[in-house]
Amino acid sequence: MPSFGEQLSQLRKTNNLKAEDLADIVGVKRRIVFMYEKNESKPSFDVLIALADYFNVSLDYLVGRSDEPKRK
C-alpha cells in the first residue's frame, strides 16, 4: 500500500492542486506539504482530518491503510 506521502501527492495532483494551494487549505506552509509528500514530516491530527475532509476520503485511505477511498 502507498505511504501517506505518496497518497497525499497523488490526491493533490489528481485534483490539480498546487502545493501552495493545498497548504493554504489546511493551514500549513508550502514546504511542509512537500515534507509530507516526501514522508519527512508527519501531519498533526487536525491537519489529517482537514486533508481527509477536503479530499472526501477516509483517514485509513489517506494514511495508506485502505485501498478504498470512500468513507463508511
HTML snippet that shows the backbone in 3Dmol.js (N, CA, C, O; Angstrom):
<script src="https://3Dmol.org/build/3Dmol-min.js"></script>
<div id="view" style="width:600px;height:400px;position:relative"></div>
<script>
const pdb = `
ATOM      1  N   MET A   1       0.846  -1.183   0.000  1.00  0.00           N
ATOM      2  CA  MET A   1       0.000   0.000   0.000  1.00  0.00           C
ATOM      3  C   MET A   1       0.891   1.246   0.000  1.00  0.00           C
ATOM      4  O   MET A   1       2.004   1.225   0.525  1.00  0.00           O
ATOM      5  N   PRO A   2       0.394   2.309  -0.585  1.00  0.00           N
ATOM      6  CA  PRO A   2       1.202   3.536  -0.641  1.00  0.00           C
ATOM      7  C   PRO A   2       1.357   4.173   0.738  1.00  0.00           C
ATOM      8  O   PRO A   2       0.520   3.989   1.622  1.00  0.00           O
ATOM      9  N   SER A   3       2.425   4.912   0.898  1.00  0.00           N
ATOM     10  CA  SER A   3       2.644   5.657   2.137  1.00  0.00           C
ATOM     11  C   SER A   3       1.723   6.876   2.163  1.00  0.00           C
ATOM     12  O   SER A   3       1.096   7.222   1.162  1.00  0.00           O
ATOM     13  N   PHE A   4       1.659   7.512   3.320  1.00  0.00           N
ATOM     14  CA  PHE A   4       0.873   8.740   3.438  1.00  0.00           C
ATOM     15  C   PHE A   4       1.350   9.778   2.421  1.00  0.00           C
ATOM     16  O   PHE A   4       0.539  10.408   1.742  1.00  0.00           O
ATOM     17  N   GLY A   5       2.660   9.951   2.321  1.00  0.00           N
ATOM     18  CA  GLY A   5       3.203  10.948   1.401  1.00  0.00           C
ATOM     19  C   GLY A   5       2.842  10.674  -0.047  1.00  0.00           C
ATOM     20  O   GLY A   5       2.486  11.589  -0.790  1.00  0.00           O
ATOM     21  N   GLU A   6       2.933   9.417  -0.445  1.00  0.00           N
ATOM     22  CA  GLU A   6       2.565   9.039  -1.813  1.00  0.00           C
ATOM     23  C   GLU A   6       1.081   9.281  -2.059  1.00  0.00           C
ATOM     24  O   GLU A   6       0.683   9.773  -3.115  1.00  0.00           O
ATOM     25  N   GLN A   7       0.276   8.929  -1.073  1.00  0.00           N
ATOM     26  CA  GLN A   7      -1.172   9.108  -1.206  1.00  0.00           C
ATOM     27  C   GLN A   7      -1.521  10.595  -1.323  1.00  0.00           C
ATOM     28  O   GLN A   7      -2.325  10.991  -2.167  1.00  0.00           O
ATOM     29  N   LEU A   8      -0.908  11.406  -0.469  1.00  0.00           N
ATOM     30  CA  LEU A   8      -1.173  12.845  -0.493  1.00  0.00           C
ATOM     31  C   LEU A   8      -0.747  13.453  -1.828  1.00  0.00           C
ATOM     32  O   LEU A   8      -1.486  14.243  -2.415  1.00  0.00           O
ATOM     33  N   SER A   9       0.416  13.094  -2.296  1.00  0.00           N
ATOM     34  CA  SER A   9       0.902  13.612  -3.573  1.00  0.00           C
ATOM     35  C   SER A   9      -0.046  13.234  -4.710  1.00  0.00           C
ATOM     36  O   SER A   9      -0.368  14.063  -5.561  1.00  0.00           O
ATOM     37  N   GLN A  10      -0.482  11.997  -4.718  1.00  0.00           N
ATOM     38  CA  GLN A  10      -1.407  11.542  -5.761  1.00  0.00           C
ATOM     39  C   GLN A  10      -2.730  12.296  -5.689  1.00  0.00           C
ATOM     40  O   GLN A  10      -3.248  12.732  -6.717  1.00  0.00           O
ATOM     41  N   LEU A  11      -3.279  12.452  -4.495  1.00  0.00           N
ATOM     42  CA  LEU A  11      -4.548  13.170  -4.342  1.00  0.00           C
ATOM     43  C   LEU A  11      -4.408  14.625  -4.790  1.00  0.00           C
ATOM     44  O   LEU A  11      -5.280  15.156  -5.477  1.00  0.00           O
ATOM     45  N   ARG A  12      -3.318  15.257  -4.400  1.00  0.00           N
ATOM     46  CA  ARG A  12      -3.102  16.660  -4.766  1.00  0.00           C
ATOM     47  C   ARG A  12      -3.015  16.808  -6.284  1.00  0.00           C
ATOM     48  O   ARG A  12      -3.638  17.697  -6.864  1.00  0.00           O
ATOM     49  N   LYS A  13      -2.250  15.946  -6.912  1.00  0.00           N
ATOM     50  CA  LYS A  13      -2.069  16.040  -8.362  1.00  0.00           C
ATOM     51  C   LYS A  13      -3.339  15.664  -9.118  1.00  0.00           C
ATOM     52  O   LYS A  13      -3.663  16.285 -10.130  1.00  0.00           O
ATOM     53  N   THR A  14      -4.055  14.661  -8.640  1.00  0.00           N
ATOM     54  CA  THR A  14      -5.313  14.251  -9.272  1.00  0.00           C
ATOM     55  C   THR A  14      -6.331  15.381  -9.242  1.00  0.00           C
ATOM     56  O   THR A  14      -7.148  15.521 -10.152  1.00  0.00           O
ATOM     57  N   ASN A  15      -6.270  16.192  -8.179  1.00  0.00           N
ATOM     58  CA  ASN A  15      -7.196  17.310  -8.027  1.00  0.00           C
ATOM     59  C   ASN A  15      -6.626  18.620  -8.570  1.00  0.00           C
ATOM     60  O   ASN A  15      -7.171  19.694  -8.315  1.00  0.00           O
ATOM     61  N   ASN A  16      -5.527  18.525  -9.320  1.00  0.00           N
ATOM     62  CA  ASN A  16      -4.898  19.695  -9.950  1.00  0.00           C
ATOM     63  C   ASN A  16      -4.630  20.831  -8.971  1.00  0.00           C
ATOM     64  O   ASN A  16      -4.890  21.997  -9.268  1.00  0.00           O
ATOM     65  N   LEU A  17      -4.105  20.475  -7.797  1.00  0.00           N
ATOM     66  CA  LEU A  17      -3.779  21.470  -6.784  1.00  0.00           C
ATOM     67  C   LEU A  17      -2.283  21.702  -6.740  1.00  0.00           C
ATOM     68  O   LEU A  17      -1.496  20.759  -6.818  1.00  0.00           O
ATOM     69  N   LYS A  18      -1.895  22.951  -6.616  1.00  0.00           N
ATOM     70  CA  LYS A  18      -0.502  23.275  -6.344  1.00  0.00           C
ATOM     71  C   LYS A  18      -0.268  23.041  -4.856  1.00  0.00           C
ATOM     72  O   LYS A  18      -1.198  23.113  -4.052  1.00  0.00           O
ATOM     73  N   ALA A  19       0.965  22.765  -4.502  1.00  0.00           N
ATOM     74  CA  ALA A  19       1.298  22.567  -3.087  1.00  0.00           C
ATOM     75  C   ALA A  19       0.928  23.804  -2.271  1.00  0.00           C
ATOM     76  O   ALA A  19       0.467  23.694  -1.135  1.00  0.00           O
ATOM     77  N   GLU A  20       1.134  24.969  -2.855  1.00  0.00           N
ATOM     78  CA  GLU A  20       0.808  26.221  -2.164  1.00  0.00           C
ATOM     79  C   GLU A  20      -0.691  26.316  -1.868  1.00  0.00           C
ATOM     80  O   GLU A  20      -1.086  26.758  -0.790  1.00  0.00           O
ATOM     81  N   ASP A  21      -1.515  25.904  -2.821  1.00  0.00           N
ATOM     82  CA  ASP A  21      -2.966  25.942  -2.618  1.00  0.00           C
ATOM     83  C   ASP A  21      -3.387  24.979  -1.517  1.00  0.00           C
ATOM     84  O   ASP A  21      -4.202  25.322  -0.660  1.00  0.00           O
ATOM     85  N   LEU A  22      -2.826  23.768  -1.542  1.00  0.00           N
ATOM     86  CA  LEU A  22      -3.166  22.794  -0.504  1.00  0.00           C
ATOM     87  C   LEU A  22      -2.694  23.280   0.859  1.00  0.00           C
ATOM     88  O   LEU A  22      -3.383  23.095   1.862  1.00  0.00           O
ATOM     89  N   ALA A  23      -1.532  23.895   0.896  1.00  0.00           N
ATOM     90  CA  ALA A  23      -1.015  24.444   2.148  1.00  0.00           C
ATOM     91  C   ALA A  23      -1.984  25.475   2.725  1.00  0.00           C
ATOM     92  O   ALA A  23      -2.253  25.471   3.927  1.00  0.00           O
ATOM     93  N   ASP A  24      -2.502  26.350   1.879  1.00  0.00           N
ATOM     94  CA  ASP A  24      -3.470  27.353   2.330  1.00  0.00           C
ATOM     95  C   ASP A  24      -4.750  26.699   2.846  1.00  0.00           C
ATOM     96  O   ASP A  24      -5.323  27.147   3.839  1.00  0.00           O
ATOM     97  N   ILE A  25      -5.192  25.651   2.178  1.00  0.00           N
ATOM     98  CA  ILE A  25      -6.432  24.967   2.560  1.00  0.00           C
ATOM     99  C   ILE A  25      -6.323  24.373   3.959  1.00  0.00           C
ATOM    100  O   ILE A  25      -7.263  24.469   4.748  1.00  0.00           O
ATOM    101  N   VAL A  26      -5.174  23.756   4.274  1.00  0.00           N
ATOM    102  CA  VAL A  26      -5.044  23.078   5.570  1.00  0.00           C
ATOM    103  C   VAL A  26      -4.271  23.888   6.607  1.00  0.00           C
ATOM    104  O   VAL A  26      -4.114  23.445   7.745  1.00  0.00           O
ATOM    105  N   GLY A  27      -3.787  25.074   6.225  1.00  0.00           N
ATOM    106  CA  GLY A  27      -3.163  25.969   7.193  1.00  0.00           C
ATOM    107  C   GLY A  27      -1.718  25.656   7.551  1.00  0.00           C
ATOM    108  O   GLY A  27      -1.306  25.819   8.699  1.00  0.00           O
ATOM    109  N   VAL A  28      -0.946  25.203   6.556  1.00  0.00           N
ATOM    110  CA  VAL A  28       0.485  24.976   6.774  1.00  0.00           C
ATOM    111  C   VAL A  28       1.260  25.694   5.669  1.00  0.00           C
ATOM    112  O   VAL A  28       0.669  26.220   4.725  1.00  0.00           O
ATOM    113  N   LYS A  29       2.568  25.711   5.794  1.00  0.00           N
ATOM    114  CA  LYS A  29       3.405  26.320   4.761  1.00  0.00           C
ATOM    115  C   LYS A  29       3.619  25.335   3.609  1.00  0.00           C
ATOM    116  O   LYS A  29       3.532  24.120   3.788  1.00  0.00           O
ATOM    117  N   ARG A  30       3.897  25.876   2.438  1.00  0.00           N
ATOM    118  CA  ARG A  30       4.081  25.052   1.238  1.00  0.00           C
ATOM    119  C   ARG A  30       5.181  24.009   1.429  1.00  0.00           C
ATOM    120  O   ARG A  30       5.035  22.864   1.003  1.00  0.00           O
ATOM    121  N   ARG A  31       6.271  24.402   2.064  1.00  0.00           N
ATOM    122  CA  ARG A  31       7.376  23.456   2.249  1.00  0.00           C
ATOM    123  C   ARG A  31       6.959  22.280   3.130  1.00  0.00           C
ATOM    124  O   ARG A  31       7.497  21.181   2.996  1.00  0.00           O
ATOM    125  N   ILE A  32       6.002  22.509   4.028  1.00  0.00           N
ATOM    126  CA  ILE A  32       5.511  21.425   4.884  1.00  0.00           C
ATOM    127  C   ILE A  32       4.757  20.399   4.046  1.00  0.00           C
ATOM    128  O   ILE A  32       4.881  19.196   4.278  1.00  0.00           O
ATOM    129  N   VAL A  33       3.979  20.865   3.077  1.00  0.00           N
ATOM    130  CA  VAL A  33       3.277  19.939   2.178  1.00  0.00           C
ATOM    131  C   VAL A  33       4.292  19.056   1.466  1.00  0.00           C
ATOM    132  O   VAL A  33       4.095  17.845   1.364  1.00  0.00           O
ATOM    133  N   PHE A  34       5.380  19.649   0.970  1.00  0.00           N
ATOM    134  CA  PHE A  34       6.415  18.859   0.305  1.00  0.00           C
ATOM    135  C   PHE A  34       7.067  17.876   1.279  1.00  0.00           C
ATOM    136  O   PHE A  34       7.394  16.752   0.900  1.00  0.00           O
ATOM    137  N   MET A  35       7.254  18.293   2.517  1.00  0.00           N
ATOM    138  CA  MET A  35       7.829  17.389   3.520  1.00  0.00           C
ATOM    139  C   MET A  35       6.884  16.221   3.793  1.00  0.00           C
ATOM    140  O   MET A  35       7.328  15.085   3.959  1.00  0.00           O
ATOM    141  N   TYR A  36       5.577  16.501   3.840  1.00  0.00           N
ATOM    142  CA  TYR A  36       4.604  15.414   3.993  1.00  0.00           C
ATOM    143  C   TYR A  36       4.719  14.443   2.822  1.00  0.00           C
ATOM    144  O   TYR A  36       4.749  13.227   3.015  1.00  0.00           O
ATOM    145  N   GLU A  37       4.782  14.981   1.616  1.00  0.00           N
ATOM    146  CA  GLU A  37       4.809  14.143   0.418  1.00  0.00           C
ATOM    147  C   GLU A  37       6.084  13.308   0.319  1.00  0.00           C
ATOM    148  O   GLU A  37       6.084  12.247  -0.305  1.00  0.00           O
ATOM    149  N   LYS A  38       7.157  13.778   0.926  1.00  0.00           N
ATOM    150  CA  LYS A  38       8.417  13.026   0.925  1.00  0.00           C
ATOM    151  C   LYS A  38       8.544  12.148   2.173  1.00  0.00           C
ATOM    152  O   LYS A  38       9.576  11.511   2.386  1.00  0.00           O
ATOM    153  N   ASN A  39       7.493  12.118   2.992  1.00  0.00           N
ATOM    154  CA  ASN A  39       7.493  11.363   4.252  1.00  0.00           C
ATOM    155  C   ASN A  39       8.609  11.820   5.189  1.00  0.00           C
ATOM    156  O   ASN A  39       9.162  11.020   5.945  1.00  0.00           O
ATOM    157  N   GLU A  40       8.936  13.111   5.134  1.00  0.00           N
ATOM    158  CA  GLU A  40       9.948  13.689   6.012  1.00  0.00           C
ATOM    159  C   GLU A  40       9.324  14.309   7.253  1.00  0.00           C
ATOM    160  O   GLU A  40      10.028  14.653   8.202  1.00  0.00           O
ATOM    161  N   SER A  41       8.013  14.449   7.247  1.00  0.00           N
ATOM    162  CA  SER A  41       7.281  15.025   8.372  1.00  0.00           C
ATOM    163  C   SER A  41       5.898  14.396   8.406  1.00  0.00           C
ATOM    164  O   SER A  41       5.355  13.993   7.377  1.00  0.00           O
ATOM    165  N   LYS A  42       5.343  14.321   9.599  1.00  0.00           N
ATOM    166  CA  LYS A  42       4.001  13.763   9.763  1.00  0.00           C
ATOM    167  C   LYS A  42       3.055  14.887  10.194  1.00  0.00           C
ATOM    168  O   LYS A  42       3.417  15.708  11.036  1.00  0.00           O
ATOM    169  N   PRO A  43       1.863  14.930   9.630  1.00  0.00           N
ATOM    170  CA  PRO A  43       0.919  15.994   9.985  1.00  0.00           C
ATOM    171  C   PRO A  43       0.276  15.752  11.344  1.00  0.00           C
ATOM    172  O   PRO A  43       0.226  14.627  11.842  1.00  0.00           O
ATOM    173  N   SER A  44      -0.208  16.831  11.921  1.00  0.00           N
ATOM    174  CA  SER A  44      -0.985  16.711  13.153  1.00  0.00           C
ATOM    175  C   SER A  44      -2.321  16.061  12.826  1.00  0.00           C
ATOM    176  O   SER A  44      -2.711  15.966  11.662  1.00  0.00           O
ATOM    177  N   PHE A  45      -3.010  15.618  13.856  1.00  0.00           N
ATOM    178  CA  PHE A  45      -4.321  15.004  13.656  1.00  0.00           C
ATOM    179  C   PHE A  45      -5.284  15.996  13.011  1.00  0.00           C
ATOM    180  O   PHE A  45      -6.079  15.618  12.150  1.00  0.00           O
ATOM    181  N   ASP A  46      -5.218  17.254  13.419  1.00  0.00           N
ATOM    182  CA  ASP A  46      -6.099  18.279  12.838  1.00  0.00           C
ATOM    183  C   ASP A  46      -5.854  18.442  11.340  1.00  0.00           C
ATOM    184  O   ASP A  46      -6.801  18.601  10.569  1.00  0.00           O
ATOM    185  N   VAL A  47      -4.599  18.403  10.930  1.00  0.00           N
ATOM    186  CA  VAL A  47      -4.273  18.519   9.504  1.00  0.00           C
ATOM    187  C   VAL A  47      -4.739  17.274   8.755  1.00  0.00           C
ATOM    188  O   VAL A  47      -5.264  17.380   7.646  1.00  0.00           O
ATOM    189  N   LEU A  48      -4.553  16.096   9.349  1.00  0.00           N
ATOM    190  CA  LEU A  48      -5.041  14.860   8.716  1.00  0.00           C
ATOM    191  C   LEU A  48      -6.543  14.932   8.463  1.00  0.00           C
ATOM    192  O   LEU A  48      -7.014  14.572   7.384  1.00  0.00           O
ATOM    193  N   ILE A  49      -7.281  15.391   9.448  1.00  0.00           N
ATOM    194  CA  ILE A  49      -8.737  15.498   9.294  1.00  0.00           C
ATOM    195  C   ILE A  49      -9.083  16.519   8.216  1.00  0.00           C
ATOM    196  O   ILE A  49      -9.974  16.282   7.401  1.00  0.00           O
ATOM    197  N   ALA A  50      -8.387  17.646   8.206  1.00  0.00           N
ATOM    198  CA  ALA A  50      -8.646  18.663   7.177  1.00  0.00           C
ATOM    199  C   ALA A  50      -8.369  18.107   5.780  1.00  0.00           C
ATOM    200  O   ALA A  50      -9.123  18.378   4.845  1.00  0.00           O
ATOM    201  N   LEU A  51      -7.307  17.341   5.635  1.00  0.00           N
ATOM    202  CA  LEU A  51      -6.986  16.731   4.342  1.00  0.00           C
ATOM    203  C   LEU A  51      -8.046  15.717   3.930  1.00  0.00           C
ATOM    204  O   LEU A  51      -8.512  15.722   2.790  1.00  0.00           O
ATOM    205  N   ALA A  52      -8.423  14.850   4.860  1.00  0.00           N
ATOM    206  CA  ALA A  52      -9.443  13.836   4.560  1.00  0.00           C
ATOM    207  C   ALA A  52     -10.765  14.501   4.194  1.00  0.00           C
ATOM    208  O   ALA A  52     -11.442  14.067   3.263  1.00  0.00           O
ATOM    209  N   ASP A  53     -11.133  15.548   4.919  1.00  0.00           N
ATOM    210  CA  ASP A  53     -12.379  16.262   4.615  1.00  0.00           C
ATOM    211  C   ASP A  53     -12.304  16.925   3.241  1.00  0.00           C
ATOM    212  O   ASP A  53     -13.245  16.835   2.453  1.00  0.00           O
ATOM    213  N   TYR A  54     -11.197  17.584   2.959  1.00  0.00           N
ATOM    214  CA  TYR A  54     -11.070  18.280   1.680  1.00  0.00           C
ATOM    215  C   TYR A  54     -11.152  17.305   0.508  1.00  0.00           C
ATOM    216  O   TYR A  54     -11.864  17.559  -0.464  1.00  0.00           O
ATOM    217  N   PHE A  55     -10.431  16.202   0.597  1.00  0.00           N
ATOM    218  CA  PHE A  55     -10.407  15.232  -0.498  1.00  0.00           C
ATOM    219  C   PHE A  55     -11.564  14.237  -0.432  1.00  0.00           C
ATOM    220  O   PHE A  55     -11.734  13.411  -1.329  1.00  0.00           O
ATOM    221  N   ASN A  56     -12.363  14.323   0.642  1.00  0.00           N
ATOM    222  CA  ASN A  56     -13.510  13.436   0.840  1.00  0.00           C
ATOM    223  C   ASN A  56     -13.098  11.961   0.794  1.00  0.00           C
ATOM    224  O   ASN A  56     -13.699  11.147   0.094  1.00  0.00           O
ATOM    225  N   VAL A  57     -12.058  11.651   1.561  1.00  0.00           N
ATOM    226  CA  VAL A  57     -11.582  10.277   1.690  1.00  0.00           C
ATOM    227  C   VAL A  57     -11.502   9.921   3.170  1.00  0.00           C
ATOM    228  O   VAL A  57     -11.515  10.798   4.034  1.00  0.00           O
ATOM    229  N   SER A  58     -11.419   8.630   3.447  1.00  0.00           N
ATOM    230  CA  SER A  58     -11.282   8.186   4.835  1.00  0.00           C
ATOM    231  C   SER A  58      -9.847   8.418   5.312  1.00  0.00           C
ATOM    232  O   SER A  58      -8.919   8.511   4.510  1.00  0.00           O
ATOM    233  N   LEU A  59      -9.688   8.509   6.619  1.00  0.00           N
ATOM    234  CA  LEU A  59      -8.344   8.631   7.178  1.00  0.00           C
ATOM    235  C   LEU A  59      -7.517   7.392   6.857  1.00  0.00           C
ATOM    236  O   LEU A  59      -6.323   7.498   6.578  1.00  0.00           O
ATOM    237  N   ASP A  60      -8.146   6.218   6.894  1.00  0.00           N
ATOM    238  CA  ASP A  60      -7.425   4.981   6.557  1.00  0.00           C
ATOM    239  C   ASP A  60      -6.870   5.039   5.140  1.00  0.00           C
ATOM    240  O   ASP A  60      -5.734   4.628   4.905  1.00  0.00           O
ATOM    241  N   TYR A  61      -7.644   5.535   4.208  1.00  0.00           N
ATOM    242  CA  TYR A  61      -7.171   5.663   2.828  1.00  0.00           C
ATOM    243  C   TYR A  61      -6.019   6.667   2.758  1.00  0.00           C
ATOM    244  O   TYR A  61      -5.007   6.421   2.101  1.00  0.00           O
ATOM    245  N   LEU A  62      -6.186   7.783   3.433  1.00  0.00           N
ATOM    246  CA  LEU A  62      -5.181   8.845   3.385  1.00  0.00           C
ATOM    247  C   LEU A  62      -3.829   8.377   3.915  1.00  0.00           C
ATOM    248  O   LEU A  62      -2.789   8.747   3.372  1.00  0.00           O
ATOM    249  N   VAL A  63      -3.836   7.571   4.964  1.00  0.00           N
ATOM    250  CA  VAL A  63      -2.568   7.128   5.556  1.00  0.00           C
ATOM    251  C   VAL A  63      -2.092   5.791   4.997  1.00  0.00           C
ATOM    252  O   VAL A  63      -1.116   5.225   5.490  1.00  0.00           O
ATOM    253  N   GLY A  64      -2.772   5.285   3.977  1.00  0.00           N
ATOM    254  CA  GLY A  64      -2.313   4.079   3.307  1.00  0.00           C
ATOM    255  C   GLY A  64      -2.713   2.774   3.963  1.00  0.00           C
ATOM    256  O   GLY A  64      -2.087   1.742   3.722  1.00  0.00           O
ATOM    257  N   ARG A  65      -3.753   2.805   4.795  1.00  0.00           N
ATOM    258  CA  ARG A  65      -4.212   1.579   5.459  1.00  0.00           C
ATOM    259  C   ARG A  65      -5.381   0.932   4.743  1.00  0.00           C
ATOM    260  O   ARG A  65      -5.838  -0.136   5.149  1.00  0.00           O
ATOM    261  N   SER A  66      -5.869   1.554   3.693  1.00  0.00           N
ATOM    262  CA  SER A  66      -7.002   1.025   2.943  1.00  0.00           C
ATOM    263  C   SER A  66      -6.859   1.411   1.476  1.00  0.00           C
ATOM    264  O   SER A  66      -6.334   2.472   1.141  1.00  0.00           O
ATOM    265  N   ASP A  67      -7.337   0.529   0.615  1.00  0.00           N
ATOM    266  CA  ASP A  67      -7.363   0.838  -0.814  1.00  0.00           C
ATOM    267  C   ASP A  67      -8.671   1.510  -1.211  1.00  0.00           C
ATOM    268  O   ASP A  67      -8.815   1.974  -2.342  1.00  0.00           O
ATOM    269  N   GLU A  68      -9.612   1.563  -0.294  1.00  0.00           N
ATOM    270  CA  GLU A  68     -10.944   2.099  -0.557  1.00  0.00           C
ATOM    271  C   GLU A  68     -11.012   3.555  -0.083  1.00  0.00           C
ATOM    272  O   GLU A  68     -10.972   3.807   1.121  1.00  0.00           O
ATOM    273  N   PRO A  69     -11.114   4.520  -1.012  1.00  0.00           N
ATOM    274  CA  PRO A  69     -11.106   5.928  -0.604  1.00  0.00           C
ATOM    275  C   PRO A  69     -12.384   6.404   0.076  1.00  0.00           C
ATOM    276  O   PRO A  69     -12.355   7.380   0.826  1.00  0.00           O
ATOM    277  N   LYS A  70     -13.483   5.745  -0.169  1.00  0.00           N
ATOM    278  CA  LYS A  70     -14.771   6.216   0.350  1.00  0.00           C
ATOM    279  C   LYS A  70     -14.854   6.078   1.859  1.00  0.00           C
ATOM    280  O   LYS A  70     -14.319   5.142   2.453  1.00  0.00           O
ATOM    281  N   ARG A  71     -15.529   7.022   2.448  1.00  0.00           N
ATOM    282  CA  ARG A  71     -15.821   6.948   3.882  1.00  0.00           C
ATOM    283  C   ARG A  71     -16.986   6.010   4.091  1.00  0.00           C
ATOM    284  O   ARG A  71     -17.862   5.889   3.235  1.00  0.00           O
ATOM    285  N   LYS A  72     -16.993   5.350   5.230  1.00  0.00           N
ATOM    286  CA  LYS A  72     -18.103   4.434   5.531  1.00  0.00           C
ATOM    287  C   LYS A  72     -19.027   5.031   6.543  1.00  0.00           C
ATOM    288  O   LYS A  72     -20.018   4.405   6.919  1.00  0.00           O
TER     289      LYS A  72
END
`;
const viewer = $3Dmol.createViewer("view");
viewer.addModel(pdb, "pdb");
viewer.setStyle({}, {cartoon: {color: "spectrum"}});
viewer.zoomTo();
viewer.render();
</script>
